[in-house]
């Protein structure tokens, strides 16, 4: 529901991004892969940012607007946190 309408194949994209998030998060546990996993997670966080903007601007969600606004800079915090692993 949170994916912008212009994005094709919502179900497939949801499964792929979820699998990537789990796999890349797990790879952070192995030092030999952690830098690659961190860059992959940064790319994933950047890729899902439009969905967060869509949630804020669409008016379709019953989440308080303040929380949706706070979610946007939280992406930057998460990116910096993951970057720390690089």
C-alpha positions as CSV (number, residue, x, y, z in Angstrom):
1,X,0.0,0.0,0.0
2,X,2.9,2.4,0.7
3,X,4.4,2.0,-2.8
4,X,3.8,4.8,-5.2
5,X,1.4,4.0,-8.0
6,X,4.0,4.7,-10.7
7,X,6.1,1.8,-9.4
8,X,5.3,-1.5,-11.4
9,X,4.9,-4.9,-9.9
10,X,4.3,-3.9,-6.3
11,X,4.1,-7.5,-4.9
12,X,7.4,-8.5,-6.6
13,X,9.2,-5.4,-5.6
14,X,8.0,-5.8,-2.1
15,X,9.3,-9.4,-1.9
16,X,12.6,-8.5,-3.6
17,X,13.3,-5.5,-1.3
18,X,12.3,-7.5,1.8
19,X,14.6,-10.4,0.8
20,X,17.4,-7.9,0.1
21,X,17.0,-6.2,3.4
22,X,17.1,-9.5,5.3
23,X,20.1,-10.8,3.3
24,X,22.1,-7.6,3.5
25,X,21.4,-7.2,7.2
26,X,22.6,-10.7,7.9
27,X,25.7,-10.1,5.8
28,X,26.7,-7.3,8.1
29,X,27.5,-9.9,10.7
30,X,30.4,-11.2,8.7
31,X,33.3,-8.8,8.5
32,X,34.4,-9.9,5.1
33,X,31.1,-8.9,3.6
34,X,30.1,-6.1,5.9
35,X,31.3,-3.2,3.7
36,X,29.5,-4.6,0.6
37,X,26.4,-5.3,2.7
38,X,26.4,-1.8,4.1
39,X,26.6,-0.2,0.7
40,X,23.8,-2.4,-0.5
41,X,21.7,-1.3,2.5
42,X,22.4,2.3,1.8
43,X,21.3,1.8,-1.8
44,X,18.1,0.1,-0.5
45,X,17.4,2.9,2.0
46,X,17.7,5.5,-0.8
47,X,15.5,3.4,-3.1
48,X,12.7,3.1,-0.5
49,X,12.8,6.9,0.3
50,X,10.2,7.7,-2.4
51,X,7.7,5.4,-0.7
52,X,8.1,7.4,2.5
53,X,7.5,10.6,0.6
54,X,4.5,9.0,-1.0
55,X,3.1,8.0,2.4
56,X,3.4,11.6,3.6
57,X,2.0,13.3,0.5
58,X,-0.8,10.9,-0.5
59,X,-3.1,11.3,2.5
60,X,-4.1,7.6,2.3
61,X,-2.6,6.5,5.6
62,X,-4.0,6.8,9.1
63,X,-0.6,7.5,10.6
64,X,-0.2,10.9,12.3
65,X,1.4,13.4,9.9
66,X,4.1,14.3,12.4
67,X,5.3,10.7,12.4
68,X,5.4,10.6,8.7
69,X,7.4,13.8,8.6
70,X,9.8,12.4,11.2
71,X,10.3,9.3,9.1
72,X,12.0,11.3,6.3
73,X,15.0,12.4,8.4
74,X,15.1,9.0,10.1
75,X,16.2,7.6,6.7
76,X,19.2,9.9,6.8
77,X,20.0,8.7,10.3
78,X,19.7,5.0,9.2
79,X,21.9,5.7,6.2
80,X,24.6,7.3,8.4
81,X,24.3,4.3,10.9
82,X,24.8,1.8,8.0
83,X,27.6,3.9,6.6
84,X,29.4,3.5,9.9
85,X,29.8,-0.2,8.9
86,X,31.7,0.8,5.8
